[in-house]
Each structure stands twice: as structure tokens, then as C-alpha cells.
Amino acid sequence: MNTKTDDHVDQPDAPRSATRSAARLSAVQALYQMDMTGIDANDVISEFEQHRLDDIAKSIGAPDADTAMFEDIVRGVVREQQAIDPVLDAHLAEGWRLARVDSILRAILRSAAFEIALRDDIPAKVVINEYVDIAHAFFGPEEPKVVNGILDHLARSRRPQEFERQSDE
């Protein structure tokens, strides 16, 4: 997985971006596990913190995962899912519903939608790039394009000021 994230690799706080990348990837995997097994958020968070976060971080070359961010994404998606899902449904192609989307893709979209909607401390373009990278880790070329398109539309509707500012420069 490409770890192009909040900060470029050559900047001093690059490890922070890598730990956030690991947190995002872990959150997607935890949400997928919850979707497939029905496991409770507290149980999956505990399992990941005890057994999986370090391995996932190492798999992408990160020193560790940002545990607080991992928990925030998992708990936030669970807490906000009833608000997130209809928004994602509205951004899917006509005739498609989120329930029909692959479980991993659904976890990617929900995690990203949560960050775009409720983590305005992280630029929308960073969120989009991170989750497109995660989609590349699990899918061929088509699904990452779908993720990019959906998240771009969502971000532009939720945070238009971020895109206006950049077009004025």
C-alpha cells in the first residue's frame, strides 16, 4: 500500500502519517470483521489492540498504528452509521445501495465518510488519498476509481471551502 498521507515521507513528522495510515487500514479491517461476524465494536477494538495493530502497521512499514485514531474511526463509524449510510447511498451510482456493495468496500467508504464528515482537522484530499490507497490494497483498478469518485463528490459537497480555496490559488 502506498503510504502517501497527511505528510510526505521526507517531512519530519512522516512517522505520524504512517501511524495514521496503519490506523485507517486497521479500522477498515475491524469494520469488515464486525460486518462479517457481528462482533461488538468493543470486542473488535480490544482484539485488534491486543493482537493485530502491530502486525498491520509493520505490513505497511509503519512503526505502529495510531491507536486513538483507530478507535475514533471504528467507534465513530458505528455511532454515525445511520447518518453515514444514506449519504453514501446518495453518492452511489443510480440503482445501487450500500448494502449491495462488497463488505470491504463498504468499510472503506464508511470510514472515509466518517472522516470527511466529522474529522475536519484532516484535509479532505488526504482522507480521499488514504482510502483510495486502501482500496488499491484489496482490489483491482476499478474499485479504487469508484472510491475516488464517491469520496470526491462527498468531500466537495461537505467541505466545498477546501476545494474553492485550492482553485483560487
Secondary structure, DSSP 8 states (H G I E B T S, - for coil): -----SS-TTSTTHHHHHHHHHHHHHHHHHHHHHHHH---HHHHHHHIIIIIHHHHHHHTT-S---HHHHHHHHHHHHHHHHHHHHHHHHHS-TT--GGGS-HHHHHHHHHHHHHHHH-TTS-HHHHHHHHHHHHHHHS-SHHHHHHHHHHHHHHHHH-HHHHHHHHH-
